[in-house]
Amino acid sequence: MITAVIAQNTRGVARVEPVSATMIRTQLDNLLGDVAIDAVKIGMVASREVAETLAAGLIARRPRWIVLDPVMVAKSGDRLVDDAGLAAVRDIRYRWLT
């Protein structure tokens, strides 16, 4: 599932553009409504809106295993997530654990 589009080259990241919450929710509903998915791995979460959308969709469907392995920094050292997105991932992770 696509959560962001990144414009980068070997020297760095020029721009990170999160996919809209509507598109992410549509992707989630489409995939999770089609086949039984037992495990989900979460990678890049570029913004709070993306994090909240992923959380809402996954909480509604409750796959058995969720691996949170957020990609936050490109190999060039450029950040791929804004401060609000980082805080949202941390907050949502704690909500899931309690």
Jmol script that loads the backbone (N, CA, C; Angstrom):
load data "model"
ATOM      1  N   MET A   1       0.832  -1.161   0.000  1.00  0.00           N
ATOM      2  CA  MET A   1       0.000   0.000   0.000  1.00  0.00           C
ATOM      3  C   MET A   1       0.889   1.241   0.000  1.00  0.00           C
ATOM      4  N   ILE A   2       0.514   2.236  -0.751  1.00  0.00           N
ATOM      5  CA  ILE A   2       1.292   3.467  -0.871  1.00  0.00           C
ATOM      6  C   ILE A   2       0.779   4.494   0.144  1.00  0.00           C
ATOM      7  N   THR A   3       1.693   5.053   0.952  1.00  0.00           N
ATOM      8  CA  THR A   3       1.316   6.078   1.926  1.00  0.00           C
ATOM      9  C   THR A   3       1.969   7.423   1.647  1.00  0.00           C
ATOM     10  N   ALA A   4       2.979   7.454   0.767  1.00  0.00           N
ATOM     11  CA  ALA A   4       3.648   8.711   0.426  1.00  0.00           C
ATOM     12  C   ALA A   4       4.404   8.546  -0.883  1.00  0.00           C
ATOM     13  N   VAL A   5       4.622   9.672  -1.556  1.00  0.00           N
ATOM     14  CA  VAL A   5       5.443   9.717  -2.756  1.00  0.00           C
ATOM     15  C   VAL A   5       6.655  10.574  -2.410  1.00  0.00           C
ATOM     16  N   ILE A   6       7.832  10.076  -2.762  1.00  0.00           N
ATOM     17  CA  ILE A   6       9.071  10.763  -2.408  1.00  0.00           C
ATOM     18  C   ILE A   6       9.842  11.099  -3.676  1.00  0.00           C
ATOM     19  N   ALA A   7      10.263  12.356  -3.798  1.00  0.00           N
ATOM     20  CA  ALA A   7      11.144  12.771  -4.893  1.00  0.00           C
ATOM     21  C   ALA A   7      12.551  12.839  -4.311  1.00  0.00           C
ATOM     22  N   GLN A   8      13.405  11.906  -4.737  1.00  0.00           N
ATOM     23  CA  GLN A   8      14.762  11.877  -4.214  1.00  0.00           C
ATOM     24  C   GLN A   8      15.717  11.387  -5.274  1.00  0.00           C
ATOM     25  N   ASN A   9      16.981  11.685  -5.068  1.00  0.00           N
ATOM     26  CA  ASN A   9      18.040  11.160  -5.909  1.00  0.00           C
ATOM     27  C   ASN A   9      19.172  10.721  -4.989  1.00  0.00           C
ATOM     28  N   THR A  10      20.342  10.505  -5.532  1.00  0.00           N
ATOM     29  CA  THR A  10      21.450  10.009  -4.711  1.00  0.00           C
ATOM     30  C   THR A  10      21.964  11.052  -3.725  1.00  0.00           C
ATOM     31  N   ARG A  11      21.610  12.324  -3.933  1.00  0.00           N
ATOM     32  CA  ARG A  11      22.096  13.394  -3.047  1.00  0.00           C
ATOM     33  C   ARG A  11      21.123  13.773  -1.945  1.00  0.00           C
ATOM     34  N   GLY A  12      19.884  13.358  -2.082  1.00  0.00           N
ATOM     35  CA  GLY A  12      18.949  13.713  -1.024  1.00  0.00           C
ATOM     36  C   GLY A  12      17.501  13.692  -1.445  1.00  0.00           C
ATOM     37  N   VAL A  13      16.652  14.063  -0.500  1.00  0.00           N
ATOM     38  CA  VAL A  13      15.215  14.092  -0.699  1.00  0.00           C
ATOM     39  C   VAL A  13      14.798  15.523  -1.022  1.00  0.00           C
ATOM     40  N   ALA A  14      14.114  15.696  -2.147  1.00  0.00           N
ATOM     41  CA  ALA A  14      13.639  17.020  -2.537  1.00  0.00           C
ATOM     42  C   ALA A  14      12.260  17.307  -1.970  1.00  0.00           C
ATOM     43  N   ARG A  15      11.439  16.259  -1.876  1.00  0.00           N
ATOM     44  CA  ARG A  15      10.073  16.469  -1.389  1.00  0.00           C
ATOM     45  C   ARG A  15       9.445  15.148  -0.970  1.00  0.00           C
ATOM     46  N   VAL A  16       8.655  15.221   0.097  1.00  0.00           N
ATOM     47  CA  VAL A  16       7.844  14.097   0.551  1.00  0.00           C
ATOM     48  C   VAL A  16       6.398  14.561   0.507  1.00  0.00           C
ATOM     49  N   GLU A  17       5.557  13.815  -0.178  1.00  0.00           N
ATOM     50  CA  GLU A  17       4.147  14.177  -0.267  1.00  0.00           C
ATOM     51  C   GLU A  17       3.298  12.990   0.193  1.00  0.00           C
ATOM     52  N   PRO A  18       2.688  13.099   1.375  1.00  0.00           N
ATOM     53  CA  PRO A  18       1.832  12.014   1.852  1.00  0.00           C
ATOM     54  C   PRO A  18       0.633  11.821   0.911  1.00  0.00           C
ATOM     55  N   VAL A  19       0.217  10.588   0.740  1.00  0.00           N
ATOM     56  CA  VAL A  19      -0.998  10.275  -0.012  1.00  0.00           C
ATOM     57  C   VAL A  19      -2.180  10.717   0.845  1.00  0.00           C
ATOM     58  N   SER A  20      -3.244  11.146   0.222  1.00  0.00           N
ATOM     59  CA  SER A  20      -4.403  11.643   0.972  1.00  0.00           C
ATOM     60  C   SER A  20      -4.998  10.568   1.873  1.00  0.00           C
ATOM     61  N   ALA A  21      -5.602  11.018   2.945  1.00  0.00           N
ATOM     62  CA  ALA A  21      -6.253  10.093   3.878  1.00  0.00           C
ATOM     63  C   ALA A  21      -7.349   9.303   3.170  1.00  0.00           C
ATOM     64  N   THR A  22      -8.054   9.947   2.261  1.00  0.00           N
ATOM     65  CA  THR A  22      -9.121   9.257   1.519  1.00  0.00           C
ATOM     66  C   THR A  22      -8.558   8.104   0.702  1.00  0.00           C
ATOM     67  N   MET A  23      -7.429   8.328   0.025  1.00  0.00           N
ATOM     68  CA  MET A  23      -6.826   7.268  -0.786  1.00  0.00           C
ATOM     69  C   MET A  23      -6.292   6.144   0.097  1.00  0.00           C
ATOM     70  N   ILE A  24      -5.680   6.495   1.215  1.00  0.00           N
ATOM     71  CA  ILE A  24      -5.171   5.465   2.124  1.00  0.00           C
ATOM     72  C   ILE A  24      -6.316   4.622   2.663  1.00  0.00           C
ATOM     73  N   ARG A  25      -7.397   5.280   3.090  1.00  0.00           N
ATOM     74  CA  ARG A  25      -8.558   4.539   3.612  1.00  0.00           C
ATOM     75  C   ARG A  25      -9.158   3.644   2.532  1.00  0.00           C
ATOM     76  N   THR A  26      -9.217   4.149   1.293  1.00  0.00           N
ATOM     77  CA  THR A  26      -9.740   3.350   0.187  1.00  0.00           C
ATOM     78  C   THR A  26      -8.859   2.133  -0.057  1.00  0.00           C
ATOM     79  N   GLN A  27      -7.534   2.323  -0.016  1.00  0.00           N
ATOM     80  CA  GLN A  27      -6.620   1.188  -0.187  1.00  0.00           C
ATOM     81  C   GLN A  27      -6.834   0.159   0.917  1.00  0.00           C
ATOM     82  N   LEU A  28      -6.919   0.627   2.163  1.00  0.00           N
ATOM     83  CA  LEU A  28      -7.126  -0.283   3.297  1.00  0.00           C
ATOM     84  C   LEU A  28      -8.428  -1.057   3.154  1.00  0.00           C
ATOM     85  N   ASP A  29      -9.516  -0.346   2.898  1.00  0.00           N
ATOM     86  CA  ASP A  29     -10.820  -0.998   2.769  1.00  0.00           C
ATOM     87  C   ASP A  29     -10.829  -1.996   1.619  1.00  0.00           C
ATOM     88  N   ASN A  30     -10.198  -1.623   0.516  1.00  0.00           N
ATOM     89  CA  ASN A  30     -10.145  -2.488  -0.653  1.00  0.00           C
ATOM     90  C   ASN A  30      -9.370  -3.773  -0.363  1.00  0.00           C
ATOM     91  N   LEU A  31      -8.205  -3.644   0.240  1.00  0.00           N
ATOM     92  CA  LEU A  31      -7.381  -4.814   0.536  1.00  0.00           C
ATOM     93  C   LEU A  31      -7.975  -5.683   1.641  1.00  0.00           C
ATOM     94  N   LEU A  32      -8.327  -5.043   2.760  1.00  0.00           N
ATOM     95  CA  LEU A  32      -8.814  -5.808   3.909  1.00  0.00           C
ATOM     96  C   LEU A  32     -10.208  -6.380   3.679  1.00  0.00           C
ATOM     97  N   GLY A  33     -10.958  -5.794   2.748  1.00  0.00           N
ATOM     98  CA  GLY A  33     -12.281  -6.314   2.428  1.00  0.00           C
ATOM     99  C   GLY A  33     -12.257  -7.432   1.413  1.00  0.00           C
ATOM    100  N   ASP A  34     -11.125  -7.668   0.802  1.00  0.00           N
ATOM    101  CA  ASP A  34     -11.016  -8.665  -0.259  1.00  0.00           C
ATOM    102  C   ASP A  34     -10.506 -10.013   0.241  1.00  0.00           C
ATOM    103  N   VAL A  35      -9.463  -9.991   1.013  1.00  0.00           N
ATOM    104  CA  VAL A  35      -8.845 -11.240   1.473  1.00  0.00           C
ATOM    105  C   VAL A  35      -8.562 -11.147   2.972  1.00  0.00           C
ATOM    106  N   ALA A  36      -8.438 -12.296   3.605  1.00  0.00           N
ATOM    107  CA  ALA A  36      -8.079 -12.323   5.027  1.00  0.00           C
ATOM    108  C   ALA A  36      -6.599 -11.977   5.159  1.00  0.00           C
ATOM    109  N   ILE A  37      -6.314 -10.927   5.879  1.00  0.00           N
ATOM    110  CA  ILE A  37      -4.932 -10.511   6.097  1.00  0.00           C
ATOM    111  C   ILE A  37      -4.618 -10.702   7.569  1.00  0.00           C
ATOM    112  N   ASP A  38      -3.646 -11.566   7.848  1.00  0.00           N
ATOM    113  CA  ASP A  38      -3.287 -11.883   9.228  1.00  0.00           C
ATOM    114  C   ASP A  38      -2.199 -10.984   9.776  1.00  0.00           C
ATOM    115  N   ALA A  39      -1.355 -10.428   8.891  1.00  0.00           N
ATOM    116  CA  ALA A  39      -0.234  -9.624   9.349  1.00  0.00           C
ATOM    117  C   ALA A  39      -0.084  -8.381   8.478  1.00  0.00           C
ATOM    118  N   VAL A  40       0.284  -7.279   9.146  1.00  0.00           N
ATOM    119  CA  VAL A  40       0.493  -6.008   8.472  1.00  0.00           C
ATOM    120  C   VAL A  40       1.818  -5.444   8.961  1.00  0.00           C
ATOM    121  N   LYS A  41       2.636  -4.928   8.037  1.00  0.00           N
ATOM    122  CA  LYS A  41       3.861  -4.228   8.409  1.00  0.00           C
ATOM    123  C   LYS A  41       3.718  -2.782   7.986  1.00  0.00           C
ATOM    124  N   ILE A  42       3.877  -1.881   8.927  1.00  0.00           N
ATOM    125  CA  ILE A  42       3.761  -0.452   8.667  1.00  0.00           C
ATOM    126  C   ILE A  42       5.163   0.112   8.514  1.00  0.00           C
ATOM    127  N   GLY A  43       5.396   0.764   7.381  1.00  0.00           N
ATOM    128  CA  GLY A  43       6.683   1.391   7.106  1.00  0.00           C
ATOM    129  C   GLY A  43       6.587   2.893   7.231  1.00  0.00           C
ATOM    130  N   MET A  44       6.574   3.594   6.116  1.00  0.00           N
ATOM    131  CA  MET A  44       6.604   5.054   6.136  1.00  0.00           C
ATOM    132  C   MET A  44       5.260   5.649   6.530  1.00  0.00           C
ATOM    133  N   VAL A  45       5.313   6.503   7.535  1.00  0.00           N
ATOM    134  CA  VAL A  45       4.145   7.251   8.002  1.00  0.00           C
ATOM    135  C   VAL A  45       4.577   8.716   8.049  1.00  0.00           C
ATOM    136  N   ALA A  46       4.274   9.463   6.995  1.00  0.00           N
ATOM    137  CA  ALA A  46       4.850  10.792   6.820  1.00  0.00           C
ATOM    138  C   ALA A  46       4.174  11.899   7.627  1.00  0.00           C
ATOM    139  N   SER A  47       2.943  11.659   8.084  1.00  0.00           N
ATOM    140  CA  SER A  47       2.215  12.735   8.758  1.00  0.00           C
ATOM    141  C   SER A  47       1.233  12.183   9.779  1.00  0.00           C
ATOM    142  N   ARG A  48       0.726  13.063  10.623  1.00  0.00           N
ATOM    143  CA  ARG A  48      -0.281  12.676  11.617  1.00  0.00           C
ATOM    144  C   ARG A  48      -1.529  12.135  10.922  1.00  0.00           C
ATOM    145  N   GLU A  49      -1.947  12.773   9.837  1.00  0.00           N
ATOM    146  CA  GLU A  49      -3.144  12.330   9.127  1.00  0.00           C
ATOM    147  C   GLU A  49      -2.991  10.904   8.617  1.00  0.00           C
ATOM    148  N   VAL A  50      -1.822  10.576   8.081  1.00  0.00           N
ATOM    149  CA  VAL A  50      -1.554   9.213   7.613  1.00  0.00           C
ATOM    150  C   VAL A  50      -1.603   8.241   8.792  1.00  0.00           C
ATOM    151  N   ALA A  51      -0.964   8.588   9.896  1.00  0.00           N
ATOM    152  CA  ALA A  51      -0.944   7.719  11.077  1.00  0.00           C
ATOM    153  C   ALA A  51      -2.348   7.462  11.606  1.00  0.00           C
ATOM    154  N   GLU A  52      -3.144   8.518  11.715  1.00  0.00           N
ATOM    155  CA  GLU A  52      -4.509   8.380  12.229  1.00  0.00           C
ATOM    156  C   GLU A  52      -5.376   7.547  11.291  1.00  0.00           C
ATOM    157  N   THR A  53      -5.201   7.720   9.989  1.00  0.00           N
ATOM    158  CA  THR A  53      -5.974   6.959   9.011  1.00  0.00           C
ATOM    159  C   THR A  53      -5.615   5.483   9.060  1.00  0.00           C
ATOM    160  N   LEU A  54      -4.322   5.183   9.121  1.00  0.00           N
ATOM    161  CA  LEU A  54      -3.892   3.788   9.233  1.00  0.00           C
ATOM    162  C   LEU A  54      -4.425   3.158  10.516  1.00  0.00           C
ATOM    163  N   ALA A  55      -4.308   3.877  11.613  1.00  0.00           N
ATOM    164  CA  ALA A  55      -4.769   3.351  12.898  1.00  0.00           C
ATOM    165  C   ALA A  55      -6.261   3.059  12.869  1.00  0.00           C
ATOM    166  N   ALA A  56      -7.058   3.994  12.364  1.00  0.00           N
ATOM    167  CA  ALA A  56      -8.509   3.792  12.325  1.00  0.00           C
ATOM    168  C   ALA A  56      -8.881   2.574  11.485  1.00  0.00           C
ATOM    169  N   GLY A  57      -8.248   2.440  10.319  1.00  0.00           N
ATOM    170  CA  GLY A  57      -8.548   1.303   9.454  1.00  0.00           C
ATOM    171  C   GLY A  57      -8.135  -0.025  10.056  1.00  0.00           C
ATOM    172  N   LEU A  58      -6.977  -0.045  10.697  1.00  0.00           N
ATOM    173  CA  LEU A  58      -6.489  -1.304  11.282  1.00  0.00           C
ATOM    174  C   LEU A  58      -7.235  -1.658  12.569  1.00  0.00           C
ATOM    175  N   ILE A  59      -7.604  -0.667  13.343  1.00  0.00           N
ATOM    176  CA  ILE A  59      -8.378  -0.937  14.558  1.00  0.00           C
ATOM    177  C   ILE A  59      -9.740  -1.522  14.175  1.00  0.00           C
ATOM    178  N   ALA A  60     -10.325  -1.018  13.100  1.00  0.00           N
ATOM    179  CA  ALA A  60     -11.627  -1.517  12.654  1.00  0.00           C
ATOM    180  C   ALA A  60     -11.553  -2.965  12.183  1.00  0.00           C
ATOM    181  N   ARG A  61     -10.438  -3.352  11.574  1.00  0.00           N
ATOM    182  CA  ARG A  61     -10.310  -4.701  11.003  1.00  0.00           C
ATOM    183  C   ARG A  61      -9.549  -5.678  11.891  1.00  0.00           C
ATOM    184  N   ARG A  62      -8.719  -5.181  12.773  1.00  0.00           N
ATOM    185  CA  ARG A  62      -7.971  -5.989  13.748  1.00  0.00           C
ATOM    186  C   ARG A  62      -7.217  -7.179  13.164  1.00  0.00           C
ATOM    187  N   PRO A  63      -6.239  -6.928  12.263  1.00  0.00           N
ATOM    188  CA  PRO A  63      -5.402  -8.057  11.841  1.00  0.00           C
ATOM    189  C   PRO A  63      -4.651  -8.604  13.058  1.00  0.00           C
ATOM    190  N   ARG A  64      -4.359  -9.887  13.029  1.00  0.00           N
ATOM    191  CA  ARG A  64      -3.745 -10.553  14.190  1.00  0.00           C
ATOM    192  C   ARG A  64      -2.381  -9.962  14.545  1.00  0.00           C
ATOM    193  N   TRP A  65      -1.553  -9.702  13.557  1.00  0.00           N
ATOM    194  CA  TRP A  65      -0.199  -9.205  13.791  1.00  0.00           C
ATOM    195  C   TRP A  65       0.000  -7.876  13.086  1.00  0.00           C
ATOM    196  N   ILE A  66       0.517  -6.905  13.819  1.00  0.00           N
ATOM    197  CA  ILE A  66       0.874  -5.608  13.244  1.00  0.00           C
ATOM    198  C   ILE A  66       2.313  -5.305  13.656  1.00  0.00           C
ATOM    199  N   VAL A  67       3.166  -5.126  12.660  1.00  0.00           N
ATOM    200  CA  VAL A  67       4.561  -4.787  12.896  1.00  0.00           C
ATOM    201  C   VAL A  67       4.734  -3.312  12.562  1.00  0.00           C
ATOM    202  N   LEU A  68       5.151  -2.531  13.533  1.00  0.00           N
ATOM    203  CA  LEU A  68       5.398  -1.108  13.324  1.00  0.00           C
ATOM    204  C   LEU A  68       6.898  -0.902  13.174  1.00  0.00           C
ATOM    205  N   ASP A  69       7.326  -0.606  11.955  1.00  0.00           N
ATOM    206  CA  ASP A  69       8.731  -0.391  11.632  1.00  0.00           C
ATOM    207  C   ASP A  69       8.826   0.869  10.782  1.00  0.00           C
ATOM    208  N   PRO A  70       8.528   2.028  11.387  1.00  0.00           N
ATOM    209  CA  PRO A  70       8.420   3.249  10.590  1.00  0.00           C
ATOM    210  C   PRO A  70       9.746   3.691   9.983  1.00  0.00           C
ATOM    211  N   VAL A  71       9.678   4.043   8.710  1.00  0.00           N
ATOM    212  CA  VAL A  71      10.824   4.596   8.003  1.00  0.00           C
ATOM    213  C   VAL A  71      10.781   6.101   8.234  1.00  0.00           C
ATOM    214  N   MET A  72      11.784   6.636   8.926  1.00  0.00           N
ATOM    215  CA  MET A  72      11.741   8.048   9.301  1.00  0.00           C
ATOM    216  C   MET A  72      12.837   8.887   8.658  1.00  0.00           C
ATOM    217  N   VAL A  73      13.921   8.239   8.219  1.00  0.00           N
ATOM    218  CA  VAL A  73      15.059   8.960   7.664  1.00  0.00           C
ATOM    219  C   VAL A  73      15.549   8.222   6.414  1.00  0.00           C
ATOM    220  N   ALA A  74      15.791   8.979   5.336  1.00  0.00           N
ATOM    221  CA  ALA A  74      16.332   8.398   4.110  1.00  0.00           C
ATOM    222  C   ALA A  74      17.824   8.107   4.292  1.00  0.00           C
ATOM    223  N   LYS A  75      18.397   7.315   3.411  1.00  0.00           N
ATOM    224  CA  LYS A  75      19.836   7.022   3.476  1.00  0.00           C
ATOM    225  C   LYS A  75      20.678   8.291   3.434  1.00  0.00           C
ATOM    226  N   SER A  76      20.155   9.329   2.779  1.00  0.00           N
ATOM    227  CA  SER A  76      20.878  10.602   2.685  1.00  0.00           C
ATOM    228  C   SER A  76      20.875  11.365   4.004  1.00  0.00           C
ATOM    229  N   GLY A  77      20.048  10.910   4.959  1.00  0.00           N
ATOM    230  CA  GLY A  77      19.935  11.606   6.237  1.00  0.00           C
ATOM    231  C   GLY A  77      18.748  12.546   6.304  1.00  0.00           C
ATOM    232  N   ASP A  78      18.046  12.730   5.188  1.00  0.00           N
ATOM    233  CA  ASP A  78      16.873  13.594   5.160  1.00  0.00           C
ATOM    234  C   ASP A  78      15.704  12.941   5.897  1.00  0.00           C
ATOM    235  N   ARG A  79      14.991  13.753   6.663  1.00  0.00           N
ATOM    236  CA  ARG A  79      13.810  13.264   7.383  1.00  0.00           C
ATOM    237  C   ARG A  79      12.666  13.002   6.417  1.00  0.00           C
ATOM    238  N   LEU A  80      11.937  11.930   6.654  1.00  0.00           N
ATOM    239  CA  LEU A  80      10.803  11.562   5.824  1.00  0.00           C
ATOM    240  C   LEU A  80       9.476  11.736   6.547  1.00  0.00           C
ATOM    241  N   VAL A  81       9.524  12.116   7.798  1.00  0.00           N
ATOM    242  CA  VAL A  81       8.309  12.277   8.599  1.00  0.00           C
ATOM    243  C   VAL A  81       8.395  13.610   9.332  1.00  0.00           C
ATOM    244  N   ASP A  82       7.277  14.314   9.417  1.00  0.00           N
ATOM    245  CA  ASP A  82       7.291  15.575  10.150  1.00  0.00           C
ATOM    246  C   ASP A  82       7.105  15.309  11.650  1.00  0.00           C
ATOM    247  N   ASP A  83       7.282  16.342  12.461  1.00  0.00           N
ATOM    248  CA  ASP A  83       7.197  16.175  13.916  1.00  0.00           C
ATOM    249  C   ASP A  83       5.838  15.664  14.359  1.00  0.00           C
ATOM    250  N   ALA A  84       4.773  16.163  13.747  1.00  0.00           N
ATOM    251  CA  ALA A  84       3.423  15.721  14.116  1.00  0.00           C
ATOM    252  C   ALA A  84       3.226  14.244  13.781  1.00  0.00           C
ATOM    253  N   GLY A  85       3.767  13.804  12.646  1.00  0.00           N
ATOM    254  CA  GLY A  85       3.669  12.390  12.273  1.00  0.00           C
ATOM    255  C   GLY A  85       4.430  11.500  13.234  1.00  0.00           C
ATOM    256  N   LEU A  86       5.605  11.940  13.630  1.00  0.00           N
ATOM    257  CA  LEU A  86       6.401  11.176  14.596  1.00  0.00           C
ATOM    258  C   LEU A  86       5.663  11.048  15.929  1.00  0.00           C
ATOM    259  N   ALA A  87       5.103  12.149  16.405  1.00  0.00           N
ATOM    260  CA  ALA A  87       4.344  12.118  17.659  1.00  0.00           C
ATOM    261  C   ALA A  87       3.121  11.222  17.532  1.00  0.00           C
ATOM    262  N   ALA A  88       2.455  11.261  16.384  1.00  0.00           N
ATOM    263  CA  ALA A  88       1.259  10.435  16.182  1.00  0.00           C
ATOM    264  C   ALA A  88       1.599   8.954  16.211  1.00  0.00           C
ATOM    265  N   VAL A  89       2.688   8.571  15.554  1.00  0.00           N
ATOM    266  CA  VAL A  89       3.101   7.160  15.562  1.00  0.00           C
ATOM    267  C   VAL A  89       3.381   6.710  16.995  1.00  0.00           C
ATOM    268  N   ARG A  90       4.067   7.538  17.752  1.00  0.00           N
ATOM    269  CA  ARG A  90       4.369   7.204  19.145  1.00  0.00           C
ATOM    270  C   ARG A  90       3.081   7.095  19.967  1.00  0.00           C
ATOM    271  N   ASP A  91       2.178   8.057  19.818  1.00  0.00           N
ATOM    272  CA  ASP A  91       0.934   8.059  20.578  1.00  0.00           C
ATOM    273  C   ASP A  91       0.055   6.870  20.232  1.00  0.00           C
ATOM    274  N   ILE A  92      -0.063   6.587  18.955  1.00  0.00           N
ATOM    275  CA  ILE A  92      -0.913   5.464  18.507  1.00  0.00           C
ATOM    276  C   ILE A  92      -0.327   4.136  18.985  1.00  0.00           C
ATOM    277  N   ARG A  93       0.979   4.017  18.941  1.00  0.00           N
ATOM    278  CA  ARG A  93       1.625   2.780  19.406  1.00  0.00           C
ATOM    279  C   ARG A  93       1.288   2.534  20.859  1.00  0.00           C
ATOM    280  N   TYR A  94       1.318   3.582  21.691  1.00  0.00           N
ATOM    281  CA  TYR A  94       0.991   3.416  23.105  1.00  0.00           C
ATOM    282  C   TYR A  94      -0.476   3.084  23.314  1.00  0.00           C
ATOM    283  N   ARG A  95      -1.360   3.654  22.508  1.00  0.00           N
ATOM    284  CA  ARG A  95      -2.782   3.314  22.608  1.00  0.00           C
ATOM    285  C   ARG A  95      -3.015   1.855  22.296  1.00  0.00           C
ATOM    286  N   TRP A  96      -2.260   1.335  21.323  1.00  0.00           N
ATOM    287  CA  TRP A  96      -2.413  -0.067  20.935  1.00  0.00           C
ATOM    288  C   TRP A  96      -1.932  -0.998  22.049  1.00  0.00           C
ATOM    289  N   LEU A  97      -0.908  -0.589  22.759  1.00  0.00           N
ATOM    290  CA  LEU A  97      -0.317  -1.441  23.781  1.00  0.00           C
ATOM    291  C   LEU A  97      -1.123  -1.453  25.083  1.00  0.00           C
ATOM    292  N   THR A  98      -2.005  -0.498  25.262  1.00  0.00           N
ATOM    293  CA  THR A  98      -2.753  -0.429  26.523  1.00  0.00           C
ATOM    294  C   THR A  98      -4.168  -0.890  26.351  1.00  0.00           C
TER     295      THR A  98
END
end "model"
wireframe off; spacefill off
backbone 0.3
color backbone group
